[in-house]
Amino acid sequence: MKSKILEVKNYHAELQANSVDTTTDVTQSVMSEAGEYGFVVFKLDANRKQKPHFHTYGDIDIFMIVEGSGILHLAEVKDDQVVSGSKEALPLKQGDIYSVKPYFLHSIETKDEPIVIANIAPLAHSDLKEGRKNQIAIDLFFTKS
């Protein structure tokens, strides 16, 4: 729905019609962009695990579980390797909100149901398999091991 002032989007419709695959193995759709930040919604199907990754910058990387449940895997990264003893796994359910700082490895794992997550982060945090029109930089890294 579009007005003279703004556009209202439905995340169900956007994920179905305008989603793209990322290098971290989730399907996402950009809902809104402002400067170098974006509001995206991404989905991970049941019995899947997102590829663990980290970012090196960004003031905001906030997540909200919109549908489903899963497990958030975290670990601190130093010199592109996981810091010994820093691994954690936290349960996630609909309505949970969390944020991730730079240099923290993170990924989502699902069990019997898919998960849909809303995310506000620098657009450079999204590395699309098809590439992204006008993307200046990519801030997405994987550990050495």
GISULVEN-V291120 format. One record per pair of residues at least 4 apart in sequence whose ideal C-beta (glycine too) atoms are under 8 Angstrom apart, sorted by sequence separation. I is the first residue (numbers start at 1). GAP is how many residues later the second one is. D is the distance in whole Angstrom. If there is no record, write none. Layout:
I&GAP&D / I&GAP&D
This chain:
2&4&8 / 3&4&8 / 9&4&7 / 10&4&7 / 11&4&6 / 12&4&6 / 13&4&6 / 14&4&5 / 15&4&5 / 21&4&8 / 22&4&5 / 33&4&7 / 34&4&8 / 44&4&5 / 65&4&7 / 77&4&7 / 82&4&7 / 92&4&5 / 100&4&5 / 110&4&6 / 121&4&4 / 128&4&5 / 131&4&7 / 2&5&5 / 3&5&8 / 9&5&5 / 14&5&7 / 21&5&8 / 22&5&8 / 33&5&5 / 65&5&8 / 77&5&6 / 78&5&5 / 82&5&7 / 110&5&5 / 121&5&8 / 1&6&7 / 2&6&7 / 21&6&6 / 22&6&6 / 32&6&7 / 33&6&8 / 44&6&6 / 55&6&7 / 76&6&7 / 77&6&7 / 92&6&8 / 100&6&5 / 126&6&7 / 1&7&4 / 20&7&7 / 31&7&8 / 32&7&4 / 75&7&5 / 76&7&4 / 108&7&6 / 19&8&5 / 20&8&6 / 30&8&5 / 31&8&5 / 75&8&7 / 90&8&8 / 19&9&6 / 20&9&7 / 30&9&7 / 31&9&6 / 108&9&7 / 123&9&7 / 19&10&5 / 30&10&5 / 31&10&6 / 76&10&4 / 18&11&5 / 29&11&7 / 75&11&5 / 124&11&7 / 127&11&5 / 15&12&7 / 28&12&5 / 29&12&6 / 74&12&8 / 75&12&5 / 123&12&7 / 124&12&7 / 15&13&8 / 28&13&7 / 29&13&8 / 74&13&7 / 75&13&7 / 124&13&5 / 127&13&4 / 15&14&5 / 28&14&4 / 73&14&7 / 74&14&5 / 124&14&6 / 125&14&6 / 126&14&8 / 14&15&4 / 27&15&6 / 28&15&7 / 73&15&7 / 74&15&8 / 124&15&4 / 125&15&6 / 26&16&4 / 27&16&5 / 73&16&5 / 74&16&7 / 92&16&7 / 124&16&8 / 14&17&6 / 26&17&7 / 27&17&8 / 72&17&7 / 122&17&6 / 11&18&7 / 26&18&5 / 71&18&5 / 72&18&5 / 25&19&8 / 71&19&7 / 72&19&8 / 11&20&6 / 22&20&7 / 71&20&6 / 72&20&5 / 52&21&6 / 70&21&8 / 71&21&7 / 9&22&5 / 69&22&7 / 70&22&5 / 9&23&8 / 25&23&7 / 37&23&7 / 52&23&8 / 54&23&5 / 69&23&6 / 82&23&6 / 92&23&7 / 19&24&7 / 25&24&8 / 26&24&5 / 69&24&5 / 25&25&6 / 41&25&7 / 69&25&7 / 78&25&7 / 15&26&6 / 24&26&5 / 25&26&5 / 44&26&7 / 68&26&7 / 72&26&7 / 74&26&7 / 77&26&5 / 14&27&7 / 24&27&4 / 65&27&5 / 67&27&6 / 76&27&7 / 77&27&7 / 15&28&6 / 23&28&7 / 65&28&6 / 66&28&7 / 76&28&6 / 77&28&5 / 24&29&5 / 65&29&5 / 75&29&7 / 76&29&7 / 11&30&4 / 65&30&6 / 74&30&6 / 75&30&4 / 64&31&8 / 65&31&5 / 74&31&7 / 64&32&7 / 65&32&8 / 73&32&8 / 74&32&5 / 64&33&5 / 73&33&7 / 63&34&7 / 72&34&7 / 73&34&5 / 62&35&7 / 63&35&5 / 72&35&8 / 73&35&8 / 62&36&8 / 63&36&7 / 72&36&6 / 73&36&6 / 62&37&5 / 63&37&7 / 71&37&7 / 61&38&6 / 70&38&5 / 71&38&4 / 105&38&6 / 60&39&7 / 61&39&5 / 70&39&6 / 71&39&8 / 61&40&8 / 70&40&5 / 71&40&8 / 61&41&8 / 69&41&8 / 70&41&7 / 68&42&7 / 69&42&8 / 58&44&6 / 69&44&6 / 55&45&8 / 57&45&6 / 68&45&5 / 70&45&4 / 56&46&5 / 68&46&5 / 69&46&6 / 55&47&5 / 56&47&7 / 67&47&7 / 68&47&4 / 54&48&7 / 55&48&8 / 67&48&7 / 68&48&6 / 54&49&6 / 67&49&4 / 54&50&6 / 65&50&7 / 66&50&5 / 54&51&5 / 65&51&8 / 66&51&6 / 53&52&7 / 54&52&7 / 65&52&6 / 66&52&5 / 52&53&5 / 53&53&7 / 64&53&7 / 52&54&7 / 53&54&7 / 63&54&5 / 64&54&5 / 11&55&7 / 52&55&4 / 63&55&7 / 64&55&8 / 51&56&6 / 63&56&5 / 50&57&4 / 62&57&7 / 49&58&6 / 50&58&5 / 61&58&7 / 62&58&5 / 49&59&8 / 50&59&7 / 61&59&8 / 62&59&7 / 49&60&4 / 60&60&6 / 61&60&4 / 48&61&7 / 49&61&8 / 60&61&6 / 61&61&8 / 80&61&7 / 82&61&6 / 48&62&5 / 60&62&8 / 81&62&6 / 47&63&6 / 58&63&6 / 80&63&6 / 81&63&6 / 82&63&7 / 44&64&6 / 46&64&5 / 47&64&7 / 58&64&5 / 61&64&7 / 80&64&5 / 81&64&6 / 45&65&7 / 46&65&7 / 47&65&7 / 57&65&7 / 44&66&5 / 46&66&6 / 55&66&8 / 58&66&8 / 77&66&6 / 46&67&5 / 55&67&8 / 58&67&7 / 46&68&5 / 45&69&5 / 55&69&8 / 44&70&6 / 55&70&5 / 43&71&6 / 44&71&5 / 43&72&7 / 43&73&5 / 44&73&8 / 42&74&7 / 43&74&8 / 41&75&6 / 42&75&6 / 41&76&7 / 41&77&5 / 42&77&7 / 40&78&8 / 41&78&7 / 39&79&7 / 40&79&5 / 39&80&7 / 39&81&5 / 40&81&7 / 58&81&7 / 26&82&8 / 38&82&7 / 57&82&6 / 24&83&7 / 37&83&7 / 38&83&7 / 56&83&6 / 37&84&7 / 38&84&8 / 55&84&5 / 37&85&6 / 38&85&4 / 55&85&6 / 56&85&7 / 36&86&5 / 37&86&7 / 40&86&6 / 55&86&7 / 31&87&8 / 36&87&6 / 53&87&6 / 54&87&5 / 36&88&7 / 38&88&7 / 53&88&6 / 54&88&8 / 53&89&6 / 54&89&7 / 33&90&6 / 52&90&7 / 51&91&7 / 52&91&7 / 30&93&8 / 30&96&8 / 28&98&7 / 28&100&8 / 15&101&7 / 24&103&7 / 22&104&6 / 23&104&5 / 11&105&7 / 22&105&6 / 23&105&8 / 22&106&6 / 23&106&6 / 11&107&7 / 21&107&7 / 22&107&6 / 20&108&5 / 21&108&5 / 20&109&7 / 21&109&8 / 20&110&6 / 24&116&7 / 23&117&7
